[in-house]
């Protein structure tokens, strides 16, 4: 037979699956409500374990509304059995009223708060009615915050201007970290509430919260090295190694012909790297920093230039090359071919396994190289390629 603890577990499900809360605000009748699958005993069990069953029933009776004045109710039936004679057995366990149910699961105060918060939401932002009905547990979870939550919603709905404020300086009467620490919650709320023109749908996920809802944010920096001394002097007061925010990079206007994107910033060999590139006219270098090349996606001015990408000869390097070509189709790979790989066979290392089949934006030769590297799990790092080889194969090509 079922225990009092199991009754409570089953009763709590009606709260946790939202069925009780939705019925309460939807005007539906929920009580009386029967506890399902209560573990009724068979006639054989009654005869063979009568004393044990009697004790279990007595415990249930002691915890019932009949004894305590609230909680679950028991429905009994009289049965006449050949072995044990006429006795009473529990036929049904149920809650008569909402008060009985809430008292039993210890949610009386939570439910009162829920109804008050639900009423507040519908009074101040009636367009949230469907959201509130679908998400009652969110209302419970954020009790004591709803006045502030609605203030935030009203601001974004009626007053917010794109790219005017950082998240901590919004003109809303909440503490500075309130929205920031509740991004996931506000994201779902805003997506329901705000019109499409107030949501930039191309930005997805909590990490893009600021972009999606038009807030200023701490932009990632893109590091560039000016390889033309005249450009450095004219546009950057002679500075040659600078980092600029993503939006500034997207709007950069320089008289350039070439862009070199490199993965290695420093190393302990004598090979050229981002920091040791020589002066080249009409040219800048960009530190790619692996798959963060997505930061270059919206810099459309790059596509008008000759773009050279040099990364490690491994599956990841070719995936990054493909990613870059997805943004700027004219990207040329340098020192990422079979010739470069075979020329330094003694420096081959172990690669990193990948589940990628074949990256989409590689040419036929690069696809063959990708499959060779993947099947043999090979990697040749940039720093293993000699200085002379780099000058002959790379810099001479760029400087033409």
Steps between C-alpha positions, in 0.01 A plus 500: 500500500603856437676701773439859609832596341389352167170688522694823541726414206200438273322812624807715434496393137182702444691809610819423310327407172310833521158333469371630835632855451360523148159378612501753783549799268303347216183465702491120468379268777787293639353351818406251623817338365587135542849364562562253214646150536477485877610136522175335598549151633346184357268266686784248527731761653230603745474145623872424510626833644198632684690630803762685290230654281302605806805679640560678169137609482515622858800721417315644200194561715707683765637735232165561329257791510262294713754514785698819428218716365683567170696320231402188307173316553441124506205313355443162662309191401385203708604159375401162629783248457477126561823490706500830688131585514351844446752790500549851368752573219607823331341531158599855400737779608413852388508871578160660551602864472775733385571590862548133594741450211711812558526438873615143441779593253599814694426745219227721648717812514660429162158471340376825653813676371448342158144629472604850606792505255281364219247776566776763501633378165158507337425846642823665385585296189187317381679393180694256721187302585579203274862496616393508863254215447771289330772577755345501851809353666707792369255731672546308825878493465527876455265606780588840651662601170196546280463873544862541386463242221201686362690831521774345285247358252320833469828677433603261222150503354445876499822695548808301404730643231743266328870524592454790740569337836705223654299245696606647836408859415145455375261767636290248695449498878675169565844429641777508241545120479129411501460444126851362458450226760161405353587497130362153432165588657470839326597344167192275501282785626623749239464254214132462591431865576701715261400565138729357231657838423633516857675161482802428278414137431833417334661507845409190698564385855567667833860583405357726227244664732635853453516469121155340474326777694700799384730570794855629493747239619865442575607414149775249427821660378659423166877532497660637186855587400559779250774381266508818289691776682322778305155369597613462859625858512203657319213321670635377836759756610777254423350212701546168327353239739148585618180332618163648409138408585302289257270785383795732435674227302186442292499870403875530448603688183865476396676513161588129493563231244593205721392346829693217665315294760729293722446262790844500663569812706822396668719193505856402583627425151633737240194468280305813418191556711247774562742706710801462274349568157709746295374824348285448191336778302120529499476212747375422850508177697220369722552261788234238426487329840355174371128464449450858625537599134120533512576852623605582143168392351335843472809690383381507139787727394735202533344331198633777271861413601736212450463293816768248594442247775782304661420250771630167624479213251243290683129436482421797724711735289311396186166533680592859593599565138160370387325714761682811376408423138139475608525870590746613232514257204829636360718391794825338380673238710879519526736230622201268550555243228660160437827660393539687829395191697742265320788747523503469880401139553743461788293749703162335460310475825176348620187689405167543675227265389193656341150383411478746209464311170636755249481880551280664239727779372818315402621441147560146372868490600424635847225239546751225417743650751228516764412132454869400510554692824181363653562137407860508620442740792791724394585856591778732384522816709588832340806541718656184354528657155837663434550874453644463149209286388251758631675785320511313170145365512314772682654846526620511141144421395344772715752768406446466128 
